[in-house]
């Protein structure tokens, strides 16, 4: 964040060989041991850009594309790879990668963690790594490939708007109708069905009575 506030240029990428004090959503700890990816980049917002929070979708499709490329050499291919709103990448239902956005003035800092070699044990959700699926990837190669993918999707986001990113996100997400629980910032928990994204990337839920509800913040757990 300090670099963002002191004028670091867009497209800067920083990565750590090992991270011990990382942060996830809502202040949760995120540990990234050696062999995993812990990287950050920044985007300098322009007046004509789509809403800043939708950069989470740009990052998600970028990470998903890169992981899918490496998984194609694995025995099961990329089957089981899915994006979960707002910013997780799952492999066979277990968390493989996470994304965090933070803002500093006109800069959005995007932190990305990907379990390549190891995966932490979390109390509230299953986790996995590419190594657990017999896929070995050098972290430096992964970050280099990710930077290229992110630059392509960022350009589309900037010049074509959110629509193509939203379409790609939905193509990579778990199916419409997937049962889930959404935990809102006020502590409320909603059991519903996934019903897509609205025009600005917010999550659409289909409630038990058939009505739809749109949420802009919260944690989602697949049932």
C-alpha atoms as an extended CHARMM CRD file, in Angstrom:
* protein
*
       223  EXT
         1         1  UNK       CA              0.0000000000        0.0000000000        0.0000000000  PROA      1               0.0000000000
         2         2  UNK       CA              2.8810000000        2.3690000000        0.7070000000  PROA      2               0.0000000000
         3         3  UNK       CA              4.1020000000        2.0460000000       -2.8920000000  PROA      3               0.0000000000
         4         4  UNK       CA              0.5950000000        2.7770000000       -4.1650000000  PROA      4               0.0000000000
         5         5  UNK       CA              0.4590000000        5.9940000000       -2.1400000000  PROA      5               0.0000000000
         6         6  UNK       CA              3.8910000000        7.1410000000       -3.2910000000  PROA      6               0.0000000000
         7         7  UNK       CA              3.2170000000        6.9330000000       -7.0140000000  PROA      7               0.0000000000
         8         8  UNK       CA              4.0480000000        3.3700000000       -8.0530000000  PROA      8               0.0000000000
         9         9  UNK       CA              3.0190000000        2.8180000000      -11.6560000000  PROA      9               0.0000000000
        10        10  UNK       CA              0.2440000000        0.5670000000      -12.8890000000  PROA      10              0.0000000000
        11        11  UNK       CA              1.2870000000       -2.9540000000      -13.8920000000  PROA      11              0.0000000000
        12        12  UNK       CA              3.8360000000       -3.2220000000      -11.0900000000  PROA      12              0.0000000000
        13        13  UNK       CA              3.8960000000       -6.7720000000       -9.7170000000  PROA      13              0.0000000000
        14        14  UNK       CA              5.4230000000       -7.7560000000       -6.3830000000  PROA      14              0.0000000000
        15        15  UNK       CA              5.6980000000      -11.3300000000       -5.1410000000  PROA      15              0.0000000000
        16        16  UNK       CA              7.0010000000      -12.8870000000       -1.9410000000  PROA      16              0.0000000000
        17        17  UNK       CA              8.8190000000      -16.2020000000       -1.7380000000  PROA      17              0.0000000000
        18        18  UNK       CA              7.1040000000      -16.7790000000        1.6170000000  PROA      18              0.0000000000
        19        19  UNK       CA              4.4140000000      -14.8380000000        3.4560000000  PROA      19              0.0000000000
        20        20  UNK       CA              3.7000000000      -15.1360000000        7.1750000000  PROA      20              0.0000000000
        21        21  UNK       CA              1.5020000000      -12.1170000000        7.9310000000  PROA      21              0.0000000000
        22        22  UNK       CA             -0.8090000000      -11.9710000000        4.9330000000  PROA      22              0.0000000000
        23        23  UNK       CA             -4.4380000000      -10.9500000000        5.2340000000  PROA      23              0.0000000000
        24        24  UNK       CA             -7.5360000000      -12.3410000000        3.6450000000  PROA      24              0.0000000000
        25        25  UNK       CA            -11.0560000000      -10.9750000000        3.5250000000  PROA      25              0.0000000000
        26        26  UNK       CA            -12.4640000000       -9.3520000000        6.6790000000  PROA      26              0.0000000000
        27        27  UNK       CA             -9.0270000000       -9.3500000000        8.3130000000  PROA      27              0.0000000000
        28        28  UNK       CA             -8.5920000000      -13.1160000000        8.3470000000  PROA      28              0.0000000000
        29        29  UNK       CA             -5.0160000000      -14.4080000000        8.4210000000  PROA      29              0.0000000000
        30        30  UNK       CA             -3.5950000000      -15.8150000000        5.2050000000  PROA      30              0.0000000000
        31        31  UNK       CA             -0.3540000000      -17.7860000000        5.3430000000  PROA      31              0.0000000000
        32        32  UNK       CA              1.5580000000      -18.5850000000        2.1490000000  PROA      32              0.0000000000
        33        33  UNK       CA              4.5500000000      -20.8860000000        2.6830000000  PROA      33              0.0000000000
        34        34  UNK       CA              7.4420000000      -21.2830000000        0.2830000000  PROA      34              0.0000000000
        35        35  UNK       CA              6.4160000000      -22.7190000000       -3.0730000000  PROA      35              0.0000000000
        36        36  UNK       CA              3.0520000000      -20.9340000000       -3.1710000000  PROA      36              0.0000000000
        37        37  UNK       CA              2.1590000000      -17.6840000000       -4.9140000000  PROA      37              0.0000000000
        38        38  UNK       CA              1.7010000000      -14.5340000000       -2.8650000000  PROA      38              0.0000000000
        39        39  UNK       CA              1.6420000000      -11.6060000000       -5.2940000000  PROA      39              0.0000000000
        40        40  UNK       CA              0.2040000000       -8.1270000000       -5.6350000000  PROA      40              0.0000000000
        41        41  UNK       CA             -0.3400000000       -5.7270000000       -8.4920000000  PROA      41              0.0000000000
        42        42  UNK       CA             -1.9830000000       -2.3280000000       -8.7700000000  PROA      42              0.0000000000
        43        43  UNK       CA             -4.3380000000       -0.5490000000      -11.1090000000  PROA      43              0.0000000000
        44        44  UNK       CA             -4.5140000000        3.2280000000      -11.3940000000  PROA      44              0.0000000000
        45        45  UNK       CA             -8.1590000000        4.1120000000      -11.8300000000  PROA      45              0.0000000000
        46        46  UNK       CA             -9.2630000000        6.3310000000      -14.7050000000  PROA      46              0.0000000000
        47        47  UNK       CA            -12.5130000000        8.3360000000      -14.8180000000  PROA      47              0.0000000000
        48        48  UNK       CA            -13.8980000000        6.1530000000      -17.6060000000  PROA      48              0.0000000000
        49        49  UNK       CA            -13.1510000000        2.8350000000      -15.8950000000  PROA      49              0.0000000000
        50        50  UNK       CA            -15.9300000000        0.4770000000      -14.7320000000  PROA      50              0.0000000000
        51        51  UNK       CA            -16.5930000000        0.4010000000      -10.9620000000  PROA      51              0.0000000000
        52        52  UNK       CA            -13.4270000000       -0.3880000000       -9.0160000000  PROA      52              0.0000000000
        53        53  UNK       CA            -14.8510000000       -3.3980000000       -7.1000000000  PROA      53              0.0000000000
        54        54  UNK       CA            -15.3350000000       -5.2260000000      -10.4090000000  PROA      54              0.0000000000
        55        55  UNK       CA            -11.5600000000       -5.5830000000      -10.6410000000  PROA      55              0.0000000000
        56        56  UNK       CA            -12.1370000000       -8.5990000000       -8.3920000000  PROA      56              0.0000000000
        57        57  UNK       CA            -13.8290000000      -10.2520000000      -11.3770000000  PROA      57              0.0000000000
        58        58  UNK       CA            -10.9040000000       -9.3200000000      -13.6230000000  PROA      58              0.0000000000
        59        59  UNK       CA             -8.4780000000      -10.8920000000      -11.1800000000  PROA      59              0.0000000000
        60        60  UNK       CA            -10.6320000000      -13.9980000000      -10.7460000000  PROA      60              0.0000000000
        61        61  UNK       CA            -10.9140000000      -14.7790000000      -14.4480000000  PROA      61              0.0000000000
        62        62  UNK       CA             -7.1920000000      -14.1130000000      -14.8950000000  PROA      62              0.0000000000
        63        63  UNK       CA             -6.2290000000      -16.5170000000      -12.1150000000  PROA      63              0.0000000000
        64        64  UNK       CA             -8.7800000000      -19.0430000000      -13.3540000000  PROA      64              0.0000000000
        65        65  UNK       CA             -7.4100000000      -18.9440000000      -16.8800000000  PROA      65              0.0000000000
        66        66  UNK       CA             -3.8300000000      -19.4640000000      -15.7090000000  PROA      66              0.0000000000
        67        67  UNK       CA             -4.6770000000      -22.2710000000      -13.2890000000  PROA      67              0.0000000000
        68        68  UNK       CA             -6.7450000000      -23.9410000000      -16.0090000000  PROA      68              0.0000000000
        69        69  UNK       CA             -3.7800000000      -23.8280000000      -18.3750000000  PROA      69              0.0000000000
        70        70  UNK       CA             -1.5340000000      -25.6490000000      -15.9130000000  PROA      70              0.0000000000
        71        71  UNK       CA             -4.2600000000      -28.1150000000      -14.9270000000  PROA      71              0.0000000000
        72        72  UNK       CA             -4.7370000000      -29.3000000000      -18.5000000000  PROA      72              0.0000000000
        73        73  UNK       CA             -1.5840000000      -31.3790000000      -18.1120000000  PROA      73              0.0000000000
        74        74  UNK       CA             -2.9740000000      -33.0940000000      -15.0050000000  PROA      74              0.0000000000
        75        75  UNK       CA             -4.7680000000      -36.4760000000      -15.0910000000  PROA      75              0.0000000000
        76        76  UNK       CA             -8.1750000000      -34.8990000000      -14.4960000000  PROA      76              0.0000000000
        77        77  UNK       CA             -7.5420000000      -31.8030000000      -16.5750000000  PROA      77              0.0000000000
        78        78  UNK       CA             -9.3100000000      -28.6380000000      -15.4770000000  PROA      78              0.0000000000
        79        79  UNK       CA            -12.5480000000      -30.4180000000      -14.5280000000  PROA      79              0.0000000000
        80        80  UNK       CA            -13.6860000000      -29.2860000000      -11.0980000000  PROA      80              0.0000000000
        81        81  UNK       CA            -12.1980000000      -25.7910000000      -11.3870000000  PROA      81              0.0000000000
        82        82  UNK       CA            -14.7140000000      -23.0710000000      -10.5100000000  PROA      82              0.0000000000
        83        83  UNK       CA            -14.8710000000      -19.4570000000       -9.3790000000  PROA      83              0.0000000000
        84        84  UNK       CA            -16.9170000000      -18.7370000000       -6.2520000000  PROA      84              0.0000000000
        85        85  UNK       CA            -18.2250000000      -15.2320000000       -5.5220000000  PROA      85              0.0000000000
        86        86  UNK       CA            -16.7810000000      -12.8950000000       -4.6040000000  PROA      86              0.0000000000
        87        87  UNK       CA            -13.1440000000      -13.8740000000       -5.0270000000  PROA      87              0.0000000000
        88        88  UNK       CA            -12.2360000000      -17.5250000000       -4.4610000000  PROA      88              0.0000000000
        89        89  UNK       CA            -11.0640000000      -20.1580000000       -6.9090000000  PROA      89              0.0000000000
        90        90  UNK       CA            -12.1180000000      -23.7070000000       -6.0530000000  PROA      90              0.0000000000
        91        91  UNK       CA            -10.8520000000      -27.0480000000       -7.2730000000  PROA      91              0.0000000000
        92        92  UNK       CA            -13.2860000000      -29.8930000000       -6.6290000000  PROA      92              0.0000000000
        93        93  UNK       CA            -14.9800000000      -27.7230000000       -4.0070000000  PROA      93              0.0000000000
        94        94  UNK       CA            -11.8060000000      -26.8780000000       -2.0680000000  PROA      94              0.0000000000
        95        95  UNK       CA            -10.2230000000      -23.4250000000       -1.9460000000  PROA      95              0.0000000000
        96        96  UNK       CA             -7.2090000000      -23.1250000000       -4.2080000000  PROA      96              0.0000000000
        97        97  UNK       CA             -6.7770000000      -19.3530000000       -4.4910000000  PROA      97              0.0000000000
        98        98  UNK       CA             -8.0270000000      -16.1250000000       -2.9590000000  PROA      98              0.0000000000
        99        99  UNK       CA             -8.0910000000      -12.4710000000       -4.0060000000  PROA      99              0.0000000000
       100       100  UNK       CA             -8.1980000000       -9.2960000000       -1.9130000000  PROA      100             0.0000000000
       101       101  UNK       CA             -8.7240000000       -5.7220000000       -3.1340000000  PROA      101             0.0000000000
       102       102  UNK       CA             -7.6370000000       -2.6580000000       -1.1790000000  PROA      102             0.0000000000
       103       103  UNK       CA             -7.8320000000        0.9970000000       -2.2140000000  PROA      103             0.0000000000
       104       104  UNK       CA             -5.2980000000        3.7890000000       -1.7710000000  PROA      104             0.0000000000
       105       105  UNK       CA             -6.5310000000        7.0300000000       -3.3620000000  PROA      105             0.0000000000
       106       106  UNK       CA             -6.7520000000        6.3320000000       -7.1110000000  PROA      106             0.0000000000
       107       107  UNK       CA             -4.9700000000        2.9720000000       -6.8560000000  PROA      107             0.0000000000
       108       108  UNK       CA             -6.4830000000       -0.4440000000       -6.3350000000  PROA      108             0.0000000000
       109       109  UNK       CA             -4.0170000000       -2.9470000000       -4.9160000000  PROA      109             0.0000000000
       110       110  UNK       CA             -4.9440000000       -6.5120000000       -5.8410000000  PROA      110             0.0000000000
       111       111  UNK       CA             -3.4650000000       -9.2550000000       -3.6720000000  PROA      111             0.0000000000
       112       112  UNK       CA             -3.5510000000      -12.8060000000       -5.0140000000  PROA      112             0.0000000000
       113       113  UNK       CA             -2.6820000000      -15.9870000000       -3.1490000000  PROA      113             0.0000000000
       114       114  UNK       CA             -2.5320000000      -19.3490000000       -4.9220000000  PROA      114             0.0000000000
       115       115  UNK       CA             -1.7510000000      -22.6850000000       -3.2890000000  PROA      115             0.0000000000
       116       116  UNK       CA              0.7830000000      -24.2660000000       -5.6140000000  PROA      116             0.0000000000
       117       117  UNK       CA              2.9350000000      -26.5000000000       -3.4010000000  PROA      117             0.0000000000
       118       118  UNK       CA              1.0410000000      -26.5660000000       -0.0860000000  PROA      118             0.0000000000
       119       119  UNK       CA             -2.3630000000      -25.6880000000        1.3210000000  PROA      119             0.0000000000
       120       120  UNK       CA             -3.2430000000      -24.5110000000        4.8260000000  PROA      120             0.0000000000
       121       121  UNK       CA             -5.7830000000      -26.2630000000        7.0090000000  PROA      121             0.0000000000
       122       122  UNK       CA             -8.7150000000      -23.8960000000        7.5890000000  PROA      122             0.0000000000
       123       123  UNK       CA            -11.4290000000      -24.4790000000       10.1580000000  PROA      123             0.0000000000
       124       124  UNK       CA            -14.3200000000      -23.2070000000        8.0410000000  PROA      124             0.0000000000
       125       125  UNK       CA            -13.6320000000      -24.5780000000        4.5410000000  PROA      125             0.0000000000
       126       126  UNK       CA            -11.6700000000      -27.2790000000        2.7100000000  PROA      126             0.0000000000
       127       127  UNK       CA             -8.4730000000      -26.2740000000        0.9240000000  PROA      127             0.0000000000
       128       128  UNK       CA             -6.2520000000      -27.7760000000       -1.7510000000  PROA      128             0.0000000000
       129       129  UNK       CA             -3.1580000000      -27.0760000000       -3.8540000000  PROA      129             0.0000000000
       130       130  UNK       CA             -2.0180000000      -27.8330000000       -7.3780000000  PROA      130             0.0000000000
       131       131  UNK       CA              0.6210000000      -30.1750000000       -5.9570000000  PROA      131             0.0000000000
       132       132  UNK       CA             -2.1700000000      -32.2150000000       -4.3500000000  PROA      132             0.0000000000
       133       133  UNK       CA             -3.4110000000      -32.8270000000       -7.9080000000  PROA      133             0.0000000000
       134       134  UNK       CA              0.0260000000      -33.8170000000       -9.2350000000  PROA      134             0.0000000000
       135       135  UNK       CA              0.6650000000      -30.4450000000      -10.8880000000  PROA      135             0.0000000000
       136       136  UNK       CA              4.0450000000      -28.8460000000      -10.2580000000  PROA      136             0.0000000000
       137       137  UNK       CA              4.4040000000      -25.1530000000      -11.1130000000  PROA      137             0.0000000000
       138       138  UNK       CA              7.2840000000      -22.8020000000      -10.4250000000  PROA      138             0.0000000000
       139       139  UNK       CA              5.8920000000      -19.7170000000       -8.6010000000  PROA      139             0.0000000000
       140       140  UNK       CA              7.9050000000      -17.3080000000      -10.7660000000  PROA      140             0.0000000000
       141       141  UNK       CA              6.5340000000      -18.8830000000      -13.9410000000  PROA      141             0.0000000000
       142       142  UNK       CA              3.0110000000      -18.7240000000      -12.5340000000  PROA      142             0.0000000000
       143       143  UNK       CA              3.3030000000      -15.0080000000      -11.6700000000  PROA      143             0.0000000000
       144       144  UNK       CA              4.7680000000      -14.1740000000      -15.0670000000  PROA      144             0.0000000000
       145       145  UNK       CA              1.9210000000      -15.9860000000      -16.8150000000  PROA      145             0.0000000000
       146       146  UNK       CA             -0.6220000000      -14.3620000000      -14.5020000000  PROA      146             0.0000000000
       147       147  UNK       CA              0.7180000000      -10.8720000000      -15.2220000000  PROA      147             0.0000000000
       148       148  UNK       CA              0.2200000000      -11.4560000000      -18.9450000000  PROA      148             0.0000000000
       149       149  UNK       CA             -3.3140000000      -12.7970000000      -18.4660000000  PROA      149             0.0000000000
       150       150  UNK       CA             -4.2780000000       -9.9630000000      -16.1160000000  PROA      150             0.0000000000
       151       151  UNK       CA             -3.0080000000       -7.3470000000      -18.5800000000  PROA      151             0.0000000000
       152       152  UNK       CA             -5.2110000000       -8.8230000000      -21.3250000000  PROA      152             0.0000000000
       153       153  UNK       CA             -8.3440000000       -8.9340000000      -19.1750000000  PROA      153             0.0000000000
       154       154  UNK       CA             -7.6560000000       -5.4790000000      -17.7130000000  PROA      154             0.0000000000
       155       155  UNK       CA             -7.4990000000       -4.0460000000      -21.2190000000  PROA      155             0.0000000000
       156       156  UNK       CA            -10.8490000000       -5.6210000000      -22.0830000000  PROA      156             0.0000000000
       157       157  UNK       CA            -12.3630000000       -4.3380000000      -18.8060000000  PROA      157             0.0000000000
       158       158  UNK       CA            -11.0980000000       -0.8640000000      -19.5880000000  PROA      158             0.0000000000
       159       159  UNK       CA            -12.1080000000       -0.6860000000      -23.2630000000  PROA      159             0.0000000000
       160       160  UNK       CA            -15.0840000000       -3.0410000000      -23.5510000000  PROA      160             0.0000000000
       161       161  UNK       CA            -16.6120000000       -2.6280000000      -20.1130000000  PROA      161             0.0000000000
       162       162  UNK       CA            -17.6230000000       -5.2470000000      -17.5920000000  PROA      162             0.0000000000
       163       163  UNK       CA            -19.7940000000       -7.3920000000      -19.8920000000  PROA      163             0.0000000000
       164       164  UNK       CA            -17.0890000000       -9.6900000000      -21.3600000000  PROA      164             0.0000000000
       165       165  UNK       CA            -15.4760000000      -10.1560000000      -17.9440000000  PROA      165             0.0000000000
       166       166  UNK       CA            -18.8440000000      -10.9580000000      -16.3750000000  PROA      166             0.0000000000
       167       167  UNK       CA            -19.5810000000      -13.4670000000      -19.1550000000  PROA      167             0.0000000000
       168       168  UNK       CA            -16.2350000000      -15.2010000000      -18.6640000000  PROA      168             0.0000000000
       169       169  UNK       CA            -16.6970000000      -15.2100000000      -14.8910000000  PROA      169             0.0000000000
       170       170  UNK       CA            -20.1020000000      -16.8760000000      -15.2240000000  PROA      170             0.0000000000
       171       171  UNK       CA            -18.6880000000      -19.4530000000      -17.6460000000  PROA      171             0.0000000000
       172       172  UNK       CA            -16.1020000000      -20.4000000000      -15.0170000000  PROA      172             0.0000000000
       173       173  UNK       CA            -18.4140000000      -20.2850000000      -11.9990000000  PROA      173             0.0000000000
       174       174  UNK       CA            -20.3190000000      -23.1120000000      -10.3510000000  PROA      174             0.0000000000
       175       175  UNK       CA            -23.6460000000      -23.7430000000      -12.1410000000  PROA      175             0.0000000000
       176       176  UNK       CA            -26.7560000000      -21.5960000000      -11.8150000000  PROA      176             0.0000000000
       177       177  UNK       CA            -28.9460000000      -23.2400000000       -9.1910000000  PROA      177             0.0000000000
       178       178  UNK       CA            -26.0460000000      -24.2470000000       -6.9200000000  PROA      178             0.0000000000
       179       179  UNK       CA            -27.1660000000      -24.2420000000       -3.2900000000  PROA      179             0.0000000000
       180       180  UNK       CA            -25.2260000000      -21.8950000000       -1.0160000000  PROA      180             0.0000000000
       181       181  UNK       CA            -25.2400000000      -19.9550000000        2.2260000000  PROA      181             0.0000000000
       182       182  UNK       CA            -24.4210000000      -16.2460000000        2.0850000000  PROA      182             0.0000000000
       183       183  UNK       CA            -23.1970000000      -14.6890000000        5.3240000000  PROA      183             0.0000000000
       184       184  UNK       CA            -23.7020000000      -10.9400000000        5.2460000000  PROA      184             0.0000000000
       185       185  UNK       CA            -21.5480000000       -8.3260000000        7.0270000000  PROA      185             0.0000000000
       186       186  UNK       CA            -24.3140000000       -7.8190000000        9.6430000000  PROA      186             0.0000000000
       187       187  UNK       CA            -24.1380000000      -11.5050000000       10.5960000000  PROA      187             0.0000000000
       188       188  UNK       CA            -27.2800000000      -12.5870000000        8.7600000000  PROA      188             0.0000000000
       189       189  UNK       CA            -27.0620000000      -15.9560000000        6.9880000000  PROA      189             0.0000000000
       190       190  UNK       CA            -29.1570000000      -16.6060000000        3.8840000000  PROA      190             0.0000000000
       191       191  UNK       CA            -29.7120000000      -20.0590000000        2.3710000000  PROA      191             0.0000000000
       192       192  UNK       CA            -30.4360000000      -19.6770000000       -1.3260000000  PROA      192             0.0000000000
       193       193  UNK       CA            -29.5770000000      -20.7510000000       -4.8550000000  PROA      193             0.0000000000
       194       194  UNK       CA            -26.9550000000      -19.0860000000       -7.0260000000  PROA      194             0.0000000000
       195       195  UNK       CA            -28.7550000000      -17.1200000000       -9.7410000000  PROA      195             0.0000000000
       196       196  UNK       CA            -25.8980000000      -15.3300000000      -11.4900000000  PROA      196             0.0000000000
       197       197  UNK       CA            -24.4630000000      -11.8160000000      -11.3300000000  PROA      197             0.0000000000
       198       198  UNK       CA            -26.1880000000       -8.5250000000      -11.9720000000  PROA      198             0.0000000000
       199       199  UNK       CA            -24.8090000000       -5.8970000000      -14.3530000000  PROA      199             0.0000000000
       200       200  UNK       CA            -22.2730000000       -4.5670000000      -11.8340000000  PROA      200             0.0000000000
       201       201  UNK       CA            -21.0070000000       -7.9340000000      -10.5960000000  PROA      201             0.0000000000
       202       202  UNK       CA            -23.1490000000       -8.2330000000       -7.4660000000  PROA      202             0.0000000000
       203       203  UNK       CA            -24.3840000000      -11.6900000000       -6.4840000000  PROA      203             0.0000000000
       204       204  UNK       CA            -27.9830000000      -12.6430000000       -7.3170000000  PROA      204             0.0000000000
       205       205  UNK       CA            -29.6470000000      -15.1230000000       -4.9730000000  PROA      205             0.0000000000
       206       206  UNK       CA            -32.8380000000      -17.0740000000       -5.6040000000  PROA      206             0.0000000000
       207       207  UNK       CA            -34.6530000000      -17.4410000000       -2.2750000000  PROA      207             0.0000000000
       208       208  UNK       CA            -36.8830000000      -20.3070000000       -1.2210000000  PROA      208             0.0000000000
       209       209  UNK       CA            -40.0320000000      -18.3990000000       -2.1280000000  PROA      209             0.0000000000
       210       210  UNK       CA            -38.7620000000      -17.7030000000       -5.6440000000  PROA      210             0.0000000000
       211       211  UNK       CA            -37.9120000000      -14.0460000000       -5.0860000000  PROA      211             0.0000000000
       212       212  UNK       CA            -34.4580000000      -12.7330000000       -6.0030000000  PROA      212             0.0000000000
       213       213  UNK       CA            -32.0860000000      -10.8440000000       -3.7560000000  PROA      213             0.0000000000
       214       214  UNK       CA            -28.9290000000       -8.9960000000       -4.7850000000  PROA      214             0.0000000000
       215       215  UNK       CA            -26.0090000000       -8.7140000000       -2.3620000000  PROA      215             0.0000000000
       216       216  UNK       CA            -22.8550000000       -6.6390000000       -2.7730000000  PROA      216             0.0000000000
       217       217  UNK       CA            -20.8070000000       -7.9310000000        0.1610000000  PROA      217             0.0000000000
       218       218  UNK       CA            -20.5720000000      -11.1180000000        2.1640000000  PROA      218             0.0000000000
       219       219  UNK       CA            -19.0360000000      -14.5790000000        2.3340000000  PROA      219             0.0000000000
       220       220  UNK       CA            -20.4550000000      -17.4790000000        0.3340000000  PROA      220             0.0000000000
       221       221  UNK       CA            -20.2790000000      -21.1480000000        1.2960000000  PROA      221             0.0000000000
       222       222  UNK       CA            -21.4500000000      -23.8240000000       -1.1090000000  PROA      222             0.0000000000
       223       223  UNK       CA            -23.7660000000      -26.4240000000        0.3920000000  PROA      223             0.0000000000
